[in-house]
Amino acid sequence: MSPHTTGRMSAPDTSEPEGTPAKAFPVRIVLAVIGVVLVTVAVVMTAVLVSLNNNDDDDDFSFSAETSVPRVSTRAEPFVGILNPVGKELVVSEPAVVFPLPVVDNVANNGPQQTQVSRRRSAAALGEPRYTMDSNPLVHLLRGFSSIWVLGDSDWANGMANGDGPTAFDHAAIVNPEVWESNMAYTERVCRERTTTQAIFAYLDDSRSQSFAVLDGLGPFYEDYTAATGAFSTVHITQSAVLDDRKMSVEDGGNGAGDASSELGKVVDIISLMLNSYSSTTGSEYFYMSPRPWRMTSLGDVVNLGHETLACLDENGDIHNLAFDVYDSNVSVIPALICVRRPSNTHENGTFASSSRGKD
């Protein structure tokens, strides 16, 4: 395969999960169609909202500044204004929020603050905004997770969280067993029932550049986008390999979301910006420190059974014997991803690996 193929599967039963971009129709036409659709949706939504405020009763549809919850009239009235929105308006009060909200103003706090950025943060990042609930709006929005499971480390929750992970998990606790166990039951079922095609896609999503992997969300516009930007990945895998081989982590030598100097270069820039700060999960993952499902029992507890040594294949096909922690779990890990996990934990605590996140 040419290194510049996109690698998208053309059919679920192919032996090689890669494909060649179809001949693209002009990108300008695609973008024009998208624009028309968006404008149409905006007009329809505006008409609907205007119709809801069609009568003179200010209480029919309004936002409370105190609760930020819409109040809608329960009276059954027709959408008489939907076909004639001219002369109508809907006044919505801006919801009252406090820092770190609104997200749009403070999302930069979700990104790395240090000049030197690495996947594993250093202890110098203590107190960094991305790892604190009081500064990172995305961590703040997820605060309800603490009503389901907690790390139980007050120092960690109050400014000491960082990218190296805590050294102990002695106070970790399941707060809502019903939700926690339901989550585990769902994970076990998905892993048990996944198809070979789903396993291949899971491996590719995990191993490829995030900027490239997310492009599959473009759906029918995927081929046109990759053709216009030259986006490609060098990470591929065969059907047999994903089910039989234990492969070590590989580097994607592709160009992520594509060439920033291409016809759709501005879109490439937006994707890169989003991945840098606006959609990063690093701050939230390290702050909440939830263990990976494959470390947990069906009840959501973490039971370490020691470690095992596995023969793992690198990119050149050479074998490396690596030790990995073993847990009491019914979650089935895709064979090709078993050796992508971090080797045995570097911390003394025997229940979690060094940070319990990332590709571990």
C-alpha positions in Angstrom: 0.0 0.0 0.0 1.2 3.5 -0.8 1.9 5.4 2.4 -0.5 8.1 1.3 -3.6 6.0 1.2 -6.2 6.9 3.8 -6.5 3.4 5.2 -10.3 3.5 5.5 -11.9 0.1 5.1 -14.0 -0.2 1.9 -15.9 -3.3 3.1 -16.2 -5.0 6.5 -15.0 -8.4 5.3 -11.8 -7.4 3.6 -8.5 -8.8 4.9 -6.8 -5.5 4.7 -8.5 -2.6 6.6 -7.5 0.0 4.1 -9.0 1.6 1.1 -8.3 4.0 -1.7 -10.2 7.3 -1.7 -13.0 7.4 -4.3 -12.8 9.9 -7.0 -14.0 13.1 -5.3 -16.5 15.5 -6.8 -15.5 19.2 -6.4 -15.0 20.1 -2.8 -16.5 23.5 -3.4 -19.8 21.8 -4.3 -19.7 19.8 -1.1 -19.1 22.8 1.0 -21.9 24.7 -0.8 -24.3 21.9 -0.1 -23.3 21.9 3.6 -23.8 25.6 3.7 -27.3 25.5 2.2 -28.3 22.7 4.7 -27.0 24.7 7.7 -28.7 27.9 6.6 -32.0 25.9 6.1 -31.8 24.4 9.5 -31.0 27.7 11.1 -34.1 29.3 9.4 -36.4 26.5 10.4 -35.1 26.5 14.0 -35.6 30.3 14.2 -39.1 30.0 12.9 -39.9 27.4 15.5 -38.5 29.4 18.4 -40.3 32.5 17.2 -43.6 30.7 17.0 -43.2 29.5 20.6 -43.2 33.2 21.6 -46.1 34.1 19.3 -48.5 35.4 21.9 -48.0 38.4 24.2 -47.6 36.4 27.4 -43.9 36.8 28.5 -44.2 33.7 30.6 -44.9 31.4 27.7 -41.3 30.9 26.8 -38.4 32.5 28.7 -35.2 31.8 30.5 -34.8 32.4 34.2 -31.5 34.1 35.0 -31.5 32.4 38.4 -32.0 28.8 37.2 -31.0 29.0 33.5 -33.9 26.5 32.8 -36.4 27.3 30.1 -40.0 27.8 31.1 -42.5 26.6 28.4 -46.2 27.2 28.4 -48.2 24.0 28.9 -51.1 25.3 26.9 -51.7 23.6 23.6 -51.4 26.3 21.0 -50.6 26.0 17.2 -47.3 27.2 15.8 -49.1 30.0 14.0 -45.9 32.0 13.5 -43.9 29.3 11.8 -44.8 30.3 8.3 -44.6 34.0 9.0 -41.8 34.9 11.4 -41.5 38.5 10.2 -41.9 41.0 13.0 -41.5 38.4 15.7 -38.5 38.2 18.1 -37.5 36.0 21.0 -35.5 37.6 23.8 -33.4 35.1 25.8 -31.5 36.2 28.9 -27.9 35.2 29.1 -27.6 32.4 31.7 -25.9 33.5 34.9 -22.6 31.5 35.3 -19.5 31.9 37.4 -15.8 31.1 36.6 -14.6 28.8 35.2 -17.7 29.0 33.0 -18.6 29.9 30.3 -16.5 27.4 28.4 -16.1 29.6 25.4 -14.2 32.2 27.4 -12.0 29.8 29.5 -11.5 26.7 27.4 -7.8 27.6 27.0 -7.4 26.4 30.6 -8.1 22.9 29.3 -4.9 23.0 27.2 -1.2 22.6 28.2 0.2 25.7 29.9 3.9 24.7 29.7 6.1 25.5 26.7 7.3 21.9 26.6 4.4 19.6 26.1 4.7 15.9 26.7 2.1 13.1 26.9 3.3 12.5 30.5 3.3 15.6 32.5 6.0 16.5 35.0 5.7 17.3 38.7 6.3 20.9 37.7 2.7 21.0 36.4 1.3 20.9 40.0 -1.5 23.4 40.2 -1.7 23.8 36.5 -5.2 25.1 35.4 -6.0 22.1 33.2 -5.9 19.8 36.3 -8.1 21.9 38.6 -11.9 22.0 38.8 -11.8 25.7 39.8 -9.9 26.7 36.6 -10.7 24.1 33.9 -14.3 24.5 32.6 -14.4 21.0 31.2 -13.3 19.4 34.5 -16.0 21.6 36.1 -18.7 20.4 33.8 -17.9 16.7 34.6 -18.1 17.3 38.4 -21.2 15.0 38.6 -18.8 12.0 38.1 -17.8 12.4 41.7 -21.3 11.2 42.6 -20.5 7.9 41.0 -16.9 7.2 41.8 -14.2 9.2 43.6 -10.4 8.9 44.0 -10.9 10.1 47.6 -7.7 12.1 47.7 -8.5 15.7 49.0 -5.1 17.0 48.2 -5.3 15.7 44.6 -8.8 17.3 44.2 -7.6 20.7 45.6 -4.7 21.7 43.5 -2.2 18.8 43.6 -3.5 16.9 40.6 -0.9 16.5 37.8 0.0 14.5 34.8 2.1 11.9 36.6 -0.9 10.4 38.5 -1.3 9.9 42.3 1.0 7.5 44.1 -1.8 5.8 46.1 -5.5 4.9 45.6 -6.2 3.7 49.1 -9.3 5.9 49.4 -10.9 5.3 46.0 -14.5 4.5 46.5 -17.6 3.6 44.5 -20.3 6.1 45.4 -23.1 4.8 43.2 -22.8 1.0 42.8 -25.9 0.7 40.6 -24.6 3.1 37.9 -21.0 1.8 38.2 -22.0 -1.8 37.8 -24.3 -1.0 34.9 -21.4 0.7 33.2 -19.3 -2.4 33.7 -22.1 -4.7 32.4 -22.4 -2.6 29.2 -18.6 -2.6 28.7 -18.4 -6.4 29.1 -21.3 -7.0 26.7 -19.8 -4.7 24.0 -16.4 -6.4 24.2 -18.0 -9.9 24.2 -20.2 -9.2 21.2 -17.9 -7.1 19.1 -17.3 -8.2 15.5 -13.9 -8.6 13.8 -14.6 -5.4 11.8 -15.3 -3.5 15.1 -12.1 -4.8 16.5 -10.1 -3.6 13.5 -11.7 -0.1 13.7 -11.0 0.0 17.5 -7.3 -0.8 16.9 -7.0 1.8 14.2 -8.8 4.5 16.3 -6.5 3.8 19.2 -3.2 3.6 17.2 -3.6 6.3 14.6 -3.2 10.0 15.0 -6.2 11.4 16.7 -6.4 14.2 14.1 -6.8 11.5 11.4 -8.9 9.0 13.3 -11.6 11.7 14.0 -12.0 12.3 10.2 -14.2 9.1 9.9 -16.9 11.3 11.6 -17.3 13.2 8.3 -19.3 10.2 7.0 -20.0 10.6 3.3 -17.6 13.6 3.0 -14.6 11.6 4.3 -13.3 10.7 0.8 -13.7 14.2 -0.5 -12.0 15.7 2.6 -9.0 13.4 2.5 -8.6 13.9 -1.3 -8.7 17.7 -0.8 -6.3 17.8 2.1 -4.1 14.8 1.4 -4.7 13.4 4.9 -3.3 10.0 5.4 -2.1 7.5 8.0 0.7 4.9 8.0 -1.0 2.7 10.6 -2.7 -0.3 9.1 -3.5 -3.9 10.3 -4.8 -7.1 8.8 -7.7 -9.0 10.0 -5.6 -11.9 11.2 -3.1 -9.6 13.0 -5.7 -7.8 15.0 -7.1 -11.1 16.4 -3.8 -13.1 16.8 -0.9 -10.8 17.3 0.2 -8.9 20.4 1.5 -5.7 18.9 3.5 -2.9 20.6 2.6 0.7 20.3 3.4 2.2 16.9 4.0 5.7 15.7 1.7 7.1 13.0 3.9 8.6 10.3 0.9 10.3 8.6 0.0 14.0 8.5 -3.0 14.0 10.8 -5.9 16.0 9.6 -4.0 16.9 6.4 -2.0 19.6 4.8 -2.6 23.1 6.3 -1.7 24.7 3.0 -4.3 22.7 1.0 -7.6 23.9 -0.3 -9.2 23.1 3.0 -6.2 24.2 5.1 -8.4 26.3 7.4 -10.4 23.2 8.3 -7.1 21.4 9.1 -6.2 24.3 11.4 -9.5 24.1 13.2 -9.1 20.4 13.8 -5.6 20.9 15.2 -6.8 23.7 17.4 -9.6 21.6 18.8 -7.3 18.7 19.6 -4.8 20.9 21.3 -7.1 22.4 23.9 -10.8 22.5 23.2 -11.5 18.7 23.1 -8.5 17.4 25.1 -9.5 14.8 27.7 -6.1 14.9 29.5 -7.1 17.3 32.3 -10.3 15.5 33.1 -8.8 12.0 32.9 -6.0 12.9 35.3 -8.3 14.9 37.7 -10.9 12.1 38.1 -8.5 9.1 37.7 -11.1 6.5 37.0 -9.6 3.1 36.4 -9.8 1.5 33.0 -12.7 -1.1 32.7 -10.3 -4.0 31.9 -8.8 -3.5 35.4 -12.2 -4.0 37.1 -14.5 -6.8 38.1 -18.1 -6.9 37.2 -18.8 -5.0 40.4 -16.4 -2.3 39.4 -13.7 -3.2 42.0 -10.0 -3.3 41.1 -8.4 -6.7 42.1 -4.7 -7.1 41.1 -3.7 -10.7 40.5 0.0 -10.0 40.0 1.7 -9.8 36.6 2.5 -11.9 33.5 5.2 -11.8 30.9 4.0 -11.6 27.3 5.8 -11.9 23.9 5.1 -8.6 22.1 5.8 -7.7 18.5 7.4 -4.3 17.5 6.9 -2.6 14.1 9.8 -4.7 12.7 8.3 -8.0 13.8 10.9 -8.4 16.6 9.7 -10.0 19.8 10.1 -8.3 23.2 9.2 -10.0 26.5 7.3 -7.5 28.6 5.6 -7.8 32.0 2.0 -6.6 32.4 -0.3 -6.4 35.5 -3.1 -8.9 35.6 -6.5 -8.1 37.0 -9.7 -10.0 37.8 -11.9 -8.8 34.9 -14.4 -10.0 32.4 -13.5 -7.3 29.9 -11.9 -8.8 26.8 -9.1 -6.7 25.4 -8.5 -6.8 21.6 -5.4 -9.1 21.2 -3.6 -6.5 19.1 -3.9 -3.9 21.9 -2.8 -6.1 24.8 0.8 -5.0 24.5 -0.1 -1.4 23.8 -0.9 -1.1 27.5 1.7 0.2 29.8 4.0 -2.5 31.3 3.7 -3.4 35.0 3.0 -0.4 37.3 5.8 1.8 38.4 4.0 2.7 41.6 4.1 0.5 44.7 0.4 0.4 45.0 -0.7 -2.9 43.5 -4.1 -2.0 42.2 -3.5 0.6 39.5 -0.8 1.1 36.9 1.2 4.3 37.0 -1.7 6.5 36.0 -4.5 4.1 35.0 -5.1 6.1 31.8 -3.6 6.7 28.4 -3.1 3.5 26.3 -2.9 1.3 29.3 
